[in-house]
Amino acid sequence: LDALYQQDSKTLNNLGVSFHTRQLRLYGRHAPDKLLPFMRVSSHYPLDTALEICREVGHAQGEVFVLFRMGSHEEALALMLGKLGDMQVSTTCSHRM
């Protein structure tokens, strides 16, 4: 799926769109470093599923990103200040969302 995604991103064919939720799960289990970059460029997955995956694997930055996309800004900021504990991260992330 990763190779298909890489090819799709180059050709803009979106052949793998129907697999994005599965791909999120695989990234969460086997390549957590690819989870957030993937979520930033794809919108073809349910946000509640992405949030669940991020929470399962302890990916706080991914969780914050999804919460912002869901419109749960207060929860996202509380998480950033609580788990991440860095006001700089809070400021940077809020500008990217």
Disulfide bonds with the S-S distance in Angstrom:
none
